């Protein structure tokens, strides 16, 4: 393998790693978003329940 081929191979591997990292980051960001939305919804449900209890 020539020096140029080695460099090209290394560059390709680096790009793949970056892409994989980007996808993983996006996925974990989405999961985080879902979790916080879930928490927010739960909190709101509790609030509504409490205000209903107060009215009764």
N, CA, C and O atoms as a Maestro MAE file, in Angstrom:
{
 s_m_m2io_version
 :::
 2.0.0
}

f_m_ct {
 s_m_title
 :::
 protein
 m_atom[224] {
  # First column is atom index #
  i_m_mmod_type
  r_m_x_coord
  r_m_y_coord
  r_m_z_coord
  i_m_residue_number
  s_m_chain_name
  s_m_pdb_residue_name
  s_m_pdb_atom_name
  i_m_atomic_number
  :::
  1 25 0.843 -1.204 0.000 1 A "UNK " " N  " 7
  2 3 0.000 0.000 0.000 1 A "UNK " " CA " 6
  3 2 0.879 1.255 0.000 1 A "UNK " " C  " 6
  4 15 1.813 1.375 0.793 1 A "UNK " " O  " 8
  5 25 0.570 2.159 -0.878 2 A "UNK " " N  " 7
  6 3 1.345 3.406 -0.920 2 A "UNK " " CA " 6
  7 2 0.893 4.339 0.200 2 A "UNK " " C  " 6
  8 15 -0.123 4.104 0.854 2 A "UNK " " O  " 8
  9 25 1.650 5.375 0.401 3 A "UNK " " N  " 7
  10 3 1.335 6.359 1.454 3 A "UNK " " CA " 6
  11 2 -0.023 7.007 1.192 3 A "UNK " " C  " 6
  12 15 -0.812 7.226 2.111 3 A "UNK " " O  " 8
  13 25 -0.279 7.311 -0.092 4 A "UNK " " N  " 7
  14 3 -1.543 7.974 -0.443 4 A "UNK " " CA " 6
  15 2 -2.734 7.062 -0.143 4 A "UNK " " C  " 6
  16 15 -3.764 7.517 0.355 4 A "UNK " " O  " 8
  17 25 -2.583 5.768 -0.453 5 A "UNK " " N  " 7
  18 3 -3.674 4.824 -0.174 5 A "UNK " " CA " 6
  19 2 -3.944 4.749 1.326 5 A "UNK " " C  " 6
  20 15 -5.097 4.712 1.757 5 A "UNK " " O  " 8
  21 25 -2.878 4.729 2.110 6 A "UNK " " N  " 7
  22 3 -3.027 4.674 3.568 6 A "UNK " " CA " 6
  23 2 -3.774 5.909 4.066 6 A "UNK " " C  " 6
  24 15 -4.667 5.814 4.907 6 A "UNK " " O  " 8
  25 25 -3.392 7.068 3.530 7 A "UNK " " N  " 7
  26 3 -4.044 8.322 3.936 7 A "UNK " " CA " 6
  27 2 -5.531 8.296 3.574 7 A "UNK " " C  " 6
  28 15 -6.388 8.685 4.368 7 A "UNK " " O  " 8
  29 25 -5.812 7.829 2.361 8 A "UNK " " N  " 7
  30 3 -7.203 7.771 1.906 8 A "UNK " " CA " 6
  31 2 -8.012 6.841 2.809 8 A "UNK " " C  " 6
  32 15 -9.144 7.150 3.181 8 A "UNK " " O  " 8
  33 25 -7.420 5.708 3.153 9 A "UNK " " N  " 7
  34 3 -8.077 4.729 4.028 9 A "UNK " " CA " 6
  35 2 -8.369 5.352 5.402 9 A "UNK " " C  " 6
  36 15 -9.463 5.210 5.948 9 A "UNK " " O  " 8
  37 25 -7.367 6.037 5.936 10 A "UNK " " N  " 7
  38 3 -7.527 6.673 7.252 10 A "UNK " " CA " 6
  39 2 -8.627 7.736 7.204 10 A "UNK " " C  " 6
  40 15 -9.439 7.847 8.123 10 A "UNK " " O  " 8
  41 25 -8.640 8.505 6.133 11 A "UNK " " N  " 7
  42 3 -9.643 9.565 5.970 11 A "UNK " " CA " 6
  43 2 -11.048 8.962 5.904 11 A "UNK " " C  " 6
  44 15 -11.984 9.464 6.526 11 A "UNK " " O  " 8
  45 25 -11.176 7.871 5.137 12 A "UNK " " N  " 7
  46 3 -12.471 7.213 4.998 12 A "UNK " " CA " 6
  47 2 -12.956 6.704 6.362 12 A "UNK " " C  " 6
  48 15 -14.126 6.849 6.715 12 A "UNK " " O  " 8
  49 25 -12.040 6.112 7.110 13 A "UNK " " N  " 7
  50 3 -12.388 5.585 8.430 13 A "UNK " " CA " 6
  51 2 -12.814 6.729 9.355 13 A "UNK " " C  " 6
  52 15 -13.781 6.602 10.105 13 A "UNK " " O  " 8
  53 25 -12.081 7.847 9.293 14 A "UNK " " N  " 7
  54 3 -12.402 8.995 10.132 14 A "UNK " " CA " 6
  55 2 -13.807 9.512 9.816 14 A "UNK " " C  " 6
  56 15 -14.584 9.832 10.716 14 A "UNK " " O  " 8
  57 25 -14.116 9.588 8.507 15 A "UNK " " N  " 7
  58 3 -15.451 10.052 8.095 15 A "UNK " " CA " 6
  59 2 -16.532 9.123 8.614 15 A "UNK " " C  " 6
  60 15 -17.567 9.579 9.101 15 A "UNK " " O  " 8
  61 25 -16.298 7.821 8.514 16 A "UNK " " N  " 7
  62 3 -17.285 6.847 8.990 16 A "UNK " " CA " 6
  63 2 -17.524 7.032 10.488 16 A "UNK " " C  " 6
  64 15 -18.664 7.039 10.954 16 A "UNK " " O  " 8
  65 25 -16.423 7.181 11.234 17 A "UNK " " N  " 7
  66 3 -16.537 7.354 12.687 17 A "UNK " " CA " 6
  67 2 -17.336 8.608 13.011 17 A "UNK " " C  " 6
  68 15 -18.206 8.586 13.882 17 A "UNK " " O  " 8
  69 25 -17.042 9.701 12.313 18 A "UNK " " N  " 7
  70 3 -17.761 10.951 12.542 18 A "UNK " " CA " 6
  71 2 -19.252 10.777 12.270 18 A "UNK " " C  " 6
  72 15 -20.096 11.208 13.056 18 A "UNK " " O  " 8
  73 25 -19.559 10.142 11.150 19 A "UNK " " N  " 7
  74 3 -20.958 9.920 10.763 19 A "UNK " " CA " 6
  75 2 -21.673 9.083 11.831 19 A "UNK " " C  " 6
  76 15 -22.794 9.392 12.234 19 A "UNK " " O  " 8
  77 25 -20.999 8.021 12.278 20 A "UNK " " N  " 7
  78 3 -21.595 7.148 13.287 20 A "UNK " " CA " 6
  79 2 -21.858 7.946 14.567 20 A "UNK " " C  " 6
  80 15 -22.908 7.803 15.194 20 A "UNK " " O  " 8
  81 25 -20.897 8.781 14.943 21 A "UNK " " N  " 7
  82 3 -21.033 9.591 16.156 21 A "UNK " " CA " 6
  83 2 -22.210 10.565 16.013 21 A "UNK " " C  " 6
  84 15 -22.996 10.754 16.942 21 A "UNK " " O  " 8
  85 25 -22.312 11.176 14.830 22 A "UNK " " N  " 7
  86 3 -23.381 12.139 14.586 22 A "UNK " " CA " 6
  87 2 -24.750 11.472 14.738 22 A "UNK " " C  " 6
  88 15 -25.653 12.008 15.381 22 A "UNK " " O  " 8
  89 25 -24.878 10.294 14.132 23 A "UNK " " N  " 7
  90 3 -26.144 9.564 14.194 23 A "UNK " " CA " 6
  91 2 -26.470 9.202 15.638 23 A "UNK " " C  " 6
  92 15 -27.609 9.345 16.084 23 A "UNK " " O  " 8
  93 25 -25.455 8.730 16.364 24 A "UNK " " N  " 7
  94 3 -25.657 8.360 17.762 24 A "UNK " " CA " 6
  95 2 -26.081 9.564 18.584 24 A "UNK " " C  " 6
  96 15 -26.985 9.473 19.414 24 A "UNK " " O  " 8
  97 25 -25.419 10.700 18.347 25 A "UNK " " N  " 7
  98 3 -25.763 11.930 19.068 25 A "UNK " " CA " 6
  99 2 -27.202 12.329 18.794 25 A "UNK " " C  " 6
  100 15 -27.942 12.679 19.713 25 A "UNK " " O  " 8
  101 25 -27.600 12.275 17.526 26 A "UNK " " N  " 7
  102 3 -28.976 12.631 17.172 26 A "UNK " " CA " 6
  103 2 -29.951 11.732 17.906 26 A "UNK " " C  " 6
  104 15 -30.953 12.190 18.454 26 A "UNK " " O  " 8
  105 25 -29.633 10.414 17.907 27 A "UNK " " N  " 7
  106 3 -30.532 9.455 18.533 27 A "UNK " " CA " 6
  107 2 -30.666 9.758 20.022 27 A "UNK " " C  " 6
  108 15 -31.773 9.764 20.560 27 A "UNK " " O  " 8
  109 25 -29.529 10.010 20.691 28 A "UNK " " N  " 7
  110 3 -29.589 10.255 22.131 28 A "UNK " " CA " 6
  111 2 -30.275 11.585 22.421 28 A "UNK " " C  " 6
  112 15 -30.943 11.731 23.444 28 A "UNK " " O  " 8
  113 25 -30.112 12.559 21.519 29 A "UNK " " N  " 7
  114 3 -30.787 13.845 21.692 29 A "UNK " " CA " 6
  115 2 -32.301 13.626 21.626 29 A "UNK " " C  " 6
  116 15 -33.059 14.194 22.411 29 A "UNK " " O  " 8
  117 25 -32.724 12.788 20.670 30 A "UNK " " N  " 7
  118 3 -34.142 12.507 20.506 30 A "UNK " " CA " 6
  119 2 -34.681 11.816 21.757 30 A "UNK " " C  " 6
  120 15 -35.774 12.127 22.230 30 A "UNK " " O  " 8
  121 25 -33.903 10.880 22.282 31 A "UNK " " N  " 7
  122 3 -34.319 10.156 23.488 31 A "UNK " " CA " 6
  123 2 -34.456 11.132 24.651 31 A "UNK " " C  " 6
  124 15 -35.426 11.079 25.407 31 A "UNK " " O  " 8
  125 25 -33.481 12.018 24.786 32 A "UNK " " N  " 7
  126 3 -33.511 13.030 25.852 32 A "UNK " " CA " 6
  127 2 -34.768 13.881 25.727 32 A "UNK " " C  " 6
  128 15 -35.450 14.151 26.716 32 A "UNK " " O  " 8
  129 25 -35.063 14.301 24.497 33 A "UNK " " N  " 7
  130 3 -36.232 15.130 24.223 33 A "UNK " " CA " 6
  131 2 -37.495 14.385 24.638 33 A "UNK " " C  " 6
  132 15 -38.375 14.950 25.287 33 A "UNK " " O  " 8
  133 25 -37.576 13.107 24.256 34 A "UNK " " N  " 7
  134 3 -38.738 12.306 24.595 34 A "UNK " " CA " 6
  135 2 -38.909 12.213 26.109 34 A "UNK " " C  " 6
  136 15 -40.017 12.334 26.631 34 A "UNK " " O  " 8
  137 25 -37.779 11.993 26.811 35 A "UNK " " N  " 7
  138 3 -37.844 11.882 28.264 35 A "UNK " " CA " 6
  139 2 -38.368 13.150 28.891 35 A "UNK " " C  " 6
  140 15 -39.224 13.107 29.775 35 A "UNK " " O  " 8
  141 25 -37.846 14.304 28.429 36 A "UNK " " N  " 7
  142 3 -38.264 15.558 29.053 36 A "UNK " " CA " 6
  143 2 -39.732 15.845 28.711 36 A "UNK " " C  " 6
  144 15 -40.474 16.369 29.541 36 A "UNK " " O  " 8
  145 25 -40.143 15.500 27.491 37 A "UNK " " N  " 7
  146 3 -41.558 15.672 27.136 37 A "UNK " " CA " 6
  147 2 -42.435 14.812 28.026 37 A "UNK " " C  " 6
  148 15 -43.481 15.255 28.501 37 A "UNK " " O  " 8
  149 25 -42.001 13.575 28.248 38 A "UNK " " N  " 7
  150 3 -42.751 12.643 29.083 38 A "UNK " " CA " 6
  151 2 -42.895 13.216 30.489 38 A "UNK " " C  " 6
  152 15 -43.981 13.209 31.070 38 A "UNK " " O  " 8
  153 25 -41.772 13.717 31.029 39 A "UNK " " N  " 7
  154 3 -41.789 14.284 32.377 39 A "UNK " " CA " 6
  155 2 -42.758 15.468 32.426 39 A "UNK " " C  " 6
  156 15 -43.543 15.614 33.363 39 A "UNK " " O  " 8
  157 25 -42.678 16.310 31.390 40 A "UNK " " N  " 7
  158 3 -43.521 17.491 31.327 40 A "UNK " " CA " 6
  159 2 -44.999 17.084 31.315 40 A "UNK " " C  " 6
  160 15 -45.819 17.668 32.023 40 A "UNK " " O  " 8
  161 25 -45.324 16.072 30.498 41 A "UNK " " N  " 7
  162 3 -46.701 15.594 30.410 41 A "UNK " " CA " 6
  163 2 -47.185 15.040 31.738 41 A "UNK " " C  " 6
  164 15 -48.311 15.302 32.161 41 A "UNK " " O  " 8
  165 25 -46.315 14.265 32.397 42 A "UNK " " N  " 7
  166 3 -46.679 13.700 33.699 42 A "UNK " " CA " 6
  167 2 -46.972 14.816 34.692 42 A "UNK " " C  " 6
  168 15 -47.968 14.777 35.415 42 A "UNK " " O  " 8
  169 25 -46.089 15.814 34.717 43 A "UNK " " N  " 7
  170 3 -46.274 16.936 35.628 43 A "UNK " " CA " 6
  171 2 -47.594 17.645 35.366 43 A "UNK " " C  " 6
  172 15 -48.325 17.997 36.292 43 A "UNK " " O  " 8
  173 25 -47.886 17.849 34.076 44 A "UNK " " N  " 7
  174 3 -49.121 18.555 33.739 44 A "UNK " " CA " 6
  175 2 -50.337 17.741 34.173 44 A "UNK " " C  " 6
  176 15 -51.316 18.288 34.681 44 A "UNK " " O  " 8
  177 25 -50.262 16.435 33.967 45 A "UNK " " N  " 7
  178 3 -51.366 15.573 34.347 45 A "UNK " " CA " 6
  179 2 -51.607 15.681 35.851 45 A "UNK " " C  " 6
  180 15 -52.746 15.768 36.310 45 A "UNK " " O  " 8
  181 25 -50.506 15.674 36.604 46 A "UNK " " N  " 7
  182 3 -50.611 15.803 38.058 46 A "UNK " " CA " 6
  183 2 -51.259 17.133 38.438 46 A "UNK " " C  " 6
  184 15 -52.125 17.190 39.311 46 A "UNK " " O  " 8
  185 25 -50.826 18.202 37.767 47 A "UNK " " N  " 7
  186 3 -51.371 19.529 38.050 47 A "UNK " " CA " 6
  187 2 -52.885 19.533 37.808 47 A "UNK " " C  " 6
  188 15 -53.657 20.025 38.631 47 A "UNK " " O  " 8
  189 25 -53.288 18.981 36.673 48 A "UNK " " N  " 7
  190 3 -54.714 18.958 36.345 48 A "UNK " " CA " 6
  191 2 -55.486 18.159 37.386 48 A "UNK " " C  " 6
  192 15 -56.571 18.554 37.812 48 A "UNK " " O  " 8
  193 25 -54.915 17.035 37.787 49 A "UNK " " N  " 7
  194 3 -55.555 16.183 38.780 49 A "UNK " " CA " 6
  195 2 -55.718 16.949 40.094 49 A "UNK " " C  " 6
  196 15 -56.777 16.911 40.721 49 A "UNK " " O  " 8
  197 25 -54.659 17.639 40.496 50 A "UNK " " N  " 7
  198 3 -54.695 18.403 41.749 50 A "UNK " " CA " 6
  199 2 -55.751 19.502 41.691 50 A "UNK " " C  " 6
  200 15 -56.511 19.691 42.642 50 A "UNK " " O  " 8
  201 25 -55.797 20.226 40.572 51 A "UNK " " N  " 7
  202 3 -56.762 21.331 40.478 51 A "UNK " " CA " 6
  203 2 -58.188 20.775 40.448 51 A "UNK " " C  " 6
  204 15 -59.112 21.420 40.942 51 A "UNK " " O  " 8
  205 25 -58.371 19.587 39.873 52 A "UNK " " N  " 7
  206 3 -59.684 18.952 39.866 52 A "UNK " " CA " 6
  207 2 -60.081 18.581 41.298 52 A "UNK " " C  " 6
  208 15 -61.220 18.776 41.722 52 A "UNK " " O  " 8
  209 25 -59.090 18.036 42.032 53 A "UNK " " N  " 7
  210 3 -59.354 17.649 43.427 53 A "UNK " " CA " 6
  211 2 -59.752 18.877 44.253 53 A "UNK " " C  " 6
  212 15 -60.651 18.809 45.091 53 A "UNK " " O  " 8
  213 25 -59.074 19.990 44.007 54 A "UNK " " N  " 7
  214 3 -59.357 21.205 44.756 54 A "UNK " " CA " 6
  215 2 -60.787 21.684 44.476 54 A "UNK " " C  " 6
  216 15 -61.479 22.157 45.378 54 A "UNK " " O  " 8
  217 25 -61.220 21.556 43.214 55 A "UNK " " N  " 7
  218 3 -62.550 22.025 42.842 55 A "UNK " " CA " 6
  219 2 -63.654 21.222 43.535 55 A "UNK " " C  " 6
  220 15 -64.671 21.772 43.957 55 A "UNK " " O  " 8
  221 25 -63.431 19.913 43.641 56 A "UNK " " N  " 7
  222 3 -64.472 19.049 44.226 56 A "UNK " " CA " 6
  223 2 -64.766 19.378 45.682 56 A "UNK " " C  " 6
  224 15 -65.615 18.736 46.301 56 A "UNK " " O  " 8
  :::
 }
 m_bond[223] {
  # First column is bond index #
  i_m_from
  i_m_to
  i_m_order
  :::
  1 1 2 1
  2 2 3 1
  3 3 4 2
  4 3 5 1
  5 5 6 1
  6 6 7 1
  7 7 8 2
  8 7 9 1
  9 9 10 1
  10 10 11 1
  11 11 12 2
  12 11 13 1
  13 13 14 1
  14 14 15 1
  15 15 16 2
  16 15 17 1
  17 17 18 1
  18 18 19 1
  19 19 20 2
  20 19 21 1
  21 21 22 1
  22 22 23 1
  23 23 24 2
  24 23 25 1
  25 25 26 1
  26 26 27 1
  27 27 28 2
  28 27 29 1
  29 29 30 1
  30 30 31 1
  31 31 32 2
  32 31 33 1
  33 33 34 1
  34 34 35 1
  35 35 36 2
  36 35 37 1
  37 37 38 1
  38 38 39 1
  39 39 40 2
  40 39 41 1
  41 41 42 1
  42 42 43 1
  43 43 44 2
  44 43 45 1
  45 45 46 1
  46 46 47 1
  47 47 48 2
  48 47 49 1
  49 49 50 1
  50 50 51 1
  51 51 52 2
  52 51 53 1
  53 53 54 1
  54 54 55 1
  55 55 56 2
  56 55 57 1
  57 57 58 1
  58 58 59 1
  59 59 60 2
  60 59 61 1
  61 61 62 1
  62 62 63 1
  63 63 64 2
  64 63 65 1
  65 65 66 1
  66 66 67 1
  67 67 68 2
  68 67 69 1
  69 69 70 1
  70 70 71 1
  71 71 72 2
  72 71 73 1
  73 73 74 1
  74 74 75 1
  75 75 76 2
  76 75 77 1
  77 77 78 1
  78 78 79 1
  79 79 80 2
  80 79 81 1
  81 81 82 1
  82 82 83 1
  83 83 84 2
  84 83 85 1
  85 85 86 1
  86 86 87 1
  87 87 88 2
  88 87 89 1
  89 89 90 1
  90 90 91 1
  91 91 92 2
  92 91 93 1
  93 93 94 1
  94 94 95 1
  95 95 96 2
  96 95 97 1
  97 97 98 1
  98 98 99 1
  99 99 100 2
  100 99 101 1
  101 101 102 1
  102 102 103 1
  103 103 104 2
  104 103 105 1
  105 105 106 1
  106 106 107 1
  107 107 108 2
  108 107 109 1
  109 109 110 1
  110 110 111 1
  111 111 112 2
  112 111 113 1
  113 113 114 1
  114 114 115 1
  115 115 116 2
  116 115 117 1
  117 117 118 1
  118 118 119 1
  119 119 120 2
  120 119 121 1
  121 121 122 1
  122 122 123 1
  123 123 124 2
  124 123 125 1
  125 125 126 1
  126 126 127 1
  127 127 128 2
  128 127 129 1
  129 129 130 1
  130 130 131 1
  131 131 132 2
  132 131 133 1
  133 133 134 1
  134 134 135 1
  135 135 136 2
  136 135 137 1
  137 137 138 1
  138 138 139 1
  139 139 140 2
  140 139 141 1
  141 141 142 1
  142 142 143 1
  143 143 144 2
  144 143 145 1
  145 145 146 1
  146 146 147 1
  147 147 148 2
  148 147 149 1
  149 149 150 1
  150 150 151 1
  151 151 152 2
  152 151 153 1
  153 153 154 1
  154 154 155 1
  155 155 156 2
  156 155 157 1
  157 157 158 1
  158 158 159 1
  159 159 160 2
  160 159 161 1
  161 161 162 1
  162 162 163 1
  163 163 164 2
  164 163 165 1
  165 165 166 1
  166 166 167 1
  167 167 168 2
  168 167 169 1
  169 169 170 1
  170 170 171 1
  171 171 172 2
  172 171 173 1
  173 173 174 1
  174 174 175 1
  175 175 176 2
  176 175 177 1
  177 177 178 1
  178 178 179 1
  179 179 180 2
  180 179 181 1
  181 181 182 1
  182 182 183 1
  183 183 184 2
  184 183 185 1
  185 185 186 1
  186 186 187 1
  187 187 188 2
  188 187 189 1
  189 189 190 1
  190 190 191 1
  191 191 192 2
  192 191 193 1
  193 193 194 1
  194 194 195 1
  195 195 196 2
  196 195 197 1
  197 197 198 1
  198 198 199 1
  199 199 200 2
  200 199 201 1
  201 201 202 1
  202 202 203 1
  203 203 204 2
  204 203 205 1
  205 205 206 1
  206 206 207 1
  207 207 208 2
  208 207 209 1
  209 209 210 1
  210 210 211 1
  211 211 212 2
  212 211 213 1
  213 213 214 1
  214 214 215 1
  215 215 216 2
  216 215 217 1
  217 217 218 1
  218 218 219 1
  219 219 220 2
  220 219 221 1
  221 221 222 1
  222 222 223 1
  223 223 224 2
  :::
 }
}
